[in-house]
Amino acid sequence: MAENPTPLPADELERVPTVIADDVHIVYRVYGGGNKGNATAALRRIIRREPSSRVREVHAVRGVTFTAYRGEAIGLIGSNGSGKSTLLRAIAGLLPTETGHVYTDGQPSLLGVNAALMNDLTGERNVVLGGLAMGMTREQIKERYQGIVDFSGINDKGDFISLPMRTYSSGMAARLRFSIAAAKDHDVLMIDEALATGDKKFQRRSEARIRELRQQAGTVFLVSHNNKSIRSTCDRVLWLEKGELVMDGPTDQVMKAYEEETGK
């Protein structure tokens, strides 16, 4: 007769996975790369729809495996080109995996500093369109509109919300993007360098909002080169280098190892 399995601890029973990355590999293929100055030949291939004879492969993510849970805020750290943003795009469903799988519970939302808003439309119109794109109803957007504008702080020095986005600085545009995303509760919210923009006051508001999202049973991923933001916001860190997962663990433990290794 089989023995009864050992019951799991209560805290393990309450942990609900939201993202599972199972041996994920992501490969970019760059087509072309002929001799320099061979523009005529390249144009001829495009017109004739001829395939390039050269393909360069970039193995951006190499065998990454982890499980994220509800209520976690997870920082992604590593040098430029280490695969952090690529991994987030795969979790969001924007990039296919070469091998391995990504499983998500709920709808993942990716917020990046370069996320597109309509430059020729006003900030006000972008709040409406951005909210609709994230699944909010018009009534919800109407209720949260003033809070979004106030949170972004773009009207602190004038009525910028009524001006076209092309008149905004990069920092103002990034703050508005974050404010729109933060107005909605998320199953999985991924933030790529958004907290690097804006002044200290806005960074503190952003970090506080991330903590609220965690408490509302969401999962937050944060890519940042700001070690202080990672420490104050995240309880867990994934350290990537050259597409490989170097370390996964509690924030203080991973950040200490990272700083000792890189001097950053």
C-alpha positions in Angstrom: 0.0 0.0 0.0 1.4 3.4 -1.0 2.3 5.8 1.7 0.4 9.1 2.0 2.4 11.9 0.5 3.8 14.5 2.9 1.4 17.5 2.9 2.7 20.8 1.5 3.3 23.7 3.9 0.4 26.2 4.0 2.5 28.9 2.3 3.3 26.6 -0.6 -0.3 25.7 -1.1 -1.2 29.4 -1.4 1.5 30.2 -4.0 -0.2 30.5 -7.4 2.1 30.4 -10.5 1.6 33.2 -13.0 4.5 32.7 -15.3 6.5 29.5 -16.0 9.5 29.7 -18.3 10.6 26.2 -19.2 14.1 25.9 -20.8 13.4 29.0 -23.0 15.7 29.6 -26.0 15.1 32.7 -28.2 17.1 33.2 -31.4 17.0 36.3 -33.6 17.8 35.8 -37.3 19.3 38.7 -39.2 19.1 38.4 -42.9 21.5 40.0 -45.3 25.0 41.2 -44.5 26.6 41.3 -47.9 29.6 43.4 -48.8 29.6 47.1 -47.8 28.4 49.5 -50.5 26.5 46.8 -52.3 23.2 48.7 -52.1 22.3 48.1 -55.7 22.4 44.3 -55.3 20.4 44.6 -52.0 17.7 46.6 -53.7 17.6 44.2 -56.6 17.1 41.3 -54.1 14.2 43.2 -52.4 12.5 44.0 -55.7 12.8 40.4 -57.0 12.0 39.0 -53.5 15.1 36.9 -53.6 16.2 35.5 -50.2 19.6 36.7 -48.9 22.4 34.2 -49.1 23.6 35.1 -45.6 21.8 34.7 -42.3 23.3 35.6 -39.0 21.8 34.1 -35.8 21.8 35.8 -32.4 21.1 33.4 -29.5 19.5 36.1 -27.2 18.1 33.8 -24.4 19.7 30.5 -23.6 17.8 27.9 -21.6 16.2 30.1 -19.0 13.9 28.4 -16.5 11.9 29.9 -13.6 8.5 30.2 -12.1 6.9 33.4 -10.9 4.1 33.6 -8.4 1.2 36.0 -7.6 2.2 38.8 -5.3 5.9 38.8 -6.4 7.9 41.7 -7.7 10.8 40.4 -9.7 13.7 42.4 -10.9 15.7 41.6 -14.0 19.3 42.7 -13.9 22.4 42.2 -16.2 24.6 44.1 -18.6 23.3 45.6 -21.8 22.4 42.9 -24.3 22.0 40.2 -21.6 18.5 39.2 -22.8 16.4 41.0 -20.2 14.1 42.9 -22.6 14.0 39.9 -25.0 12.8 37.6 -22.2 10.0 40.1 -21.2 8.8 40.3 -24.8 8.6 36.5 -24.9 6.6 36.4 -21.7 4.3 39.1 -23.3 3.8 36.8 -26.3 5.5 39.2 -28.7 8.4 36.9 -29.5 8.3 33.2 -30.3 10.6 30.8 -28.5 13.1 28.7 -30.5 12.7 25.9 -28.1 11.2 25.6 -24.7 7.9 27.1 -23.5 6.4 30.1 -21.7 3.2 29.6 -19.8 1.2 32.5 -18.3 -1.9 32.6 -16.1 -3.9 35.7 -17.1 -3.0 38.5 -19.5 0.6 39.8 -19.4 1.1 43.5 -20.2 4.4 44.9 -21.3 5.3 48.6 -20.6 8.4 49.9 -22.1 9.8 53.4 -22.3 9.6 53.0 -26.1 6.0 51.8 -26.1 4.2 53.6 -28.9 1.7 56.3 -28.2 0.3 58.5 -31.0 2.7 61.5 -31.3 0.2 63.6 -33.3 -2.6 63.1 -30.8 -3.0 65.0 -27.5 -2.0 63.4 -24.2 -5.7 63.4 -23.3 -6.6 61.3 -26.4 -3.6 59.0 -25.7 -4.9 58.3 -22.2 -8.2 57.2 -23.7 -6.6 55.0 -26.4 -4.0 53.6 -24.1 -6.7 52.6 -21.6 -8.8 51.0 -24.2 -5.8 49.1 -25.5 -5.2 47.7 -22.0 -8.8 46.5 -21.7 -10.4 49.2 -19.7 -13.9 50.4 -20.5 -14.6 54.0 -21.4 -16.4 54.4 -18.1 -13.3 53.1 -16.2 -11.1 55.5 -18.2 -13.4 58.4 -17.4 -13.3 57.5 -13.7 -9.5 57.2 -13.6 -8.6 59.9 -16.0 -7.7 62.7 -13.6 -5.8 60.2 -11.4 -3.7 59.2 -14.4 -2.9 62.9 -15.3 -2.1 63.8 -11.6 0.1 60.7 -11.2 2.1 61.5 -14.3 2.8 65.1 -13.2 2.9 66.3 -16.8 0.4 69.1 -16.0 2.5 70.4 -13.0 4.0 73.2 -15.2 1.2 73.8 -17.6 -1.7 72.2 -19.5 0.4 69.7 -21.4 -2.3 67.0 -21.4 -4.1 69.0 -24.1 -1.0 69.3 -26.3 0.2 66.8 -28.9 2.6 64.1 -27.6 5.2 65.3 -30.0 5.6 68.4 -27.8 6.5 66.2 -24.7 10.0 65.5 -23.5 11.0 61.8 -23.5 10.6 61.9 -19.7 7.1 63.3 -19.8 6.0 60.7 -22.4 7.5 57.9 -20.4 5.8 59.1 -17.2 2.4 59.2 -19.0 2.9 55.7 -20.4 3.6 54.4 -16.9 0.7 56.3 -15.4 -1.7 54.8 -18.0 -0.5 51.2 -17.3 -0.5 51.7 -13.5 -4.1 52.8 -13.6 -5.2 49.2 -14.2 -4.8 46.1 -12.0 -2.7 43.5 -13.9 -2.3 39.8 -13.8 1.3 40.2 -15.0 2.8 43.7 -15.5 6.3 44.0 -17.1 8.1 47.3 -16.8 11.2 47.9 -19.0 13.3 50.8 -17.6 10.2 53.0 -17.0 11.4 54.0 -13.5 14.6 55.4 -14.9 12.7 58.4 -16.2 11.4 61.3 -14.2 12.5 62.9 -11.0 12.9 61.4 -7.5 9.3 62.3 -6.6 7.9 60.4 -9.6 10.2 57.4 -9.0 8.8 57.2 -5.4 5.2 57.3 -6.6 6.0 54.6 -9.2 7.6 52.3 -6.6 4.7 52.7 -4.3 2.3 51.9 -7.1 4.2 48.7 -7.9 3.9 47.6 -4.3 0.1 48.2 -4.5 -0.1 46.1 -7.7 1.7 43.2 -5.8 -0.7 43.5 -2.9 -3.6 43.2 -5.4 -2.4 39.7 -6.3 -0.6 40.7 -9.5 3.0 39.9 -10.5 5.4 42.6 -11.5 8.6 42.2 -13.5 11.0 45.2 -13.5 14.0 45.7 -15.8 16.2 48.4 -14.5 19.9 49.5 -14.2 19.0 51.4 -11.0 20.0 49.1 -8.2 18.3 51.2 -5.6 14.9 50.9 -7.5 15.4 47.1 -7.7 16.1 46.9 -3.9 13.2 49.1 -2.8 10.7 47.5 -5.2 11.5 43.8 -5.7 11.6 40.9 -3.4 13.3 38.6 -5.9 15.8 39.1 -8.7 16.8 37.2 -11.9 20.3 37.9 -13.0 21.0 37.4 -16.7 24.3 37.5 -18.7 24.7 36.6 -22.3 21.2 35.2 -22.4 21.8 32.8 -19.5 20.3 32.8 -16.0 23.2 33.4 -13.7 21.3 33.6 -10.4 17.7 33.6 -9.1 16.9 34.4 -5.5 16.1 37.0 -2.8 16.9 40.6 -3.8 19.6 41.3 -1.3 21.4 38.0 -2.0 21.4 38.4 -5.8 22.2 42.1 -5.8 25.2 41.6 -3.5 26.6 38.9 -5.8 26.0 41.0 -8.8 27.6 44.1 -7.4 30.6 42.1 -6.2 31.0 40.6 -9.6 30.5 43.7 -11.8 31.5 46.5 -9.4 28.2 48.3 -10.3 
